């Protein structure tokens, strides 16, 4: 009879340990699936790594502080596009909405889909740099030889003047890098729709004078 007590205690300990280990495993799986969206949310809220913000409209008030915004463009080696900013820099007041233009030309003989990453430097300015419209909000498809102008509308949050850490910031550089999205993505983007129609982007190039908006 006495030997039954420790056996039951040992069994309870085993069950408890199994439950704990199971909880740890489930937690790790949950973190793995949630890591990317949580990281993106963290970057957007904090401006970590120079991540810019997204806004629906510019503030009602425009401040007196001037900020020079410079523009940079890069393209990954596997994407044969010529990508460049239409202007080197512009000076804006905090709270003032401004528009810059980038251009991209597909110098290959086939349609390609590209996706852009972006950030600003100094990195600490990311939380105060807001974009309203941007080609970076979605993938872009360029037909062979097609050239497209991409506008970016933005403003620098007036609250930057309240942040003493940014008192020394008079210049912000906005950078984009285009990457190829791969063969599978390109084929899907160019595939005919249910009605058998060819996507407009692949059927006819966009005139150089037209702006293509993303977002």
Residue, then its C-alpha position, 0 to 999 in steps of 0.5 A: x500500500x505504501x508503495x502506491x503513494x510515491x508512484x502517484x506523486x511521480x505520475x503527477x509530476x510527469x504529467x505536470x512536466x509534460x504540460x509545461x513542455x507542451x506549453x513551451x513548444x506551443x509558445x515557441x511555435x506561436x512566436x515563430x509565426x508571429x515574429x515577422x508581423x510583430x517585427x514589422x509592427x515594432x519597426x513602424x511604431x518605433x521607426x527602428x532601422x529607419x523605417x518610415x511611417x504611413x499617414x493618410x494626410x499631412x498635418x493641418x499646421x506647417x512649422x518653421x523648421x526646414x529639413x533637406x530631404x535627399x533621395x537615393x536609389x539602388x537596384x539588386x544585381x538580379x533585376x535589370x532595371x535602371x532605377x534613379x531619383x528624379x531629383x537629388x534633394x529638396x528642402x521642406x518645412x516640417x508638416x509640409x506635404x511634398x512630392x518626389x519622383x523616382x523613375x525605373x526602366x526595364x532594360x531586359x527583353x521580358x516583363x519583370x516584377x519588382x518589390x522595393x525596400x526602403x528606409x531613411x537615415x539617420x535611422x532615428x528620423x524614421x519615426x518622424x518621416x511619413x509617406x502618404x502615397x508611395x510605389x513601395x506600398x505594392x509590387x511593380x510590373x514593368x514590360x520589356x523596355x518600359x519606363x515608369x515614373x514613381x511619385x512619393x508624397x511625404x512630410x516630416x512630422x512637426x513633432x520632430x521639433x519636440x524631440x531633443x535627440x533630433x535637434x542636430x538633424x537638418x538632412x534626411x536621406x530617403x533610400x529605396x532598393x528594388x529587388x526581383x520578385x522571382x519567376x513564379x511571381x512574374x508569371x502569376x502577375x502576367x497570367x491572363x485573368x478569368x476572362x482571358x484578358x491580358x493584364x493591362x500593364x503587360x499589354x501596353x507600356x505606361x507612357x513616360x508622362x504618366x505617374x503610377x501610384x502604389x498604395 
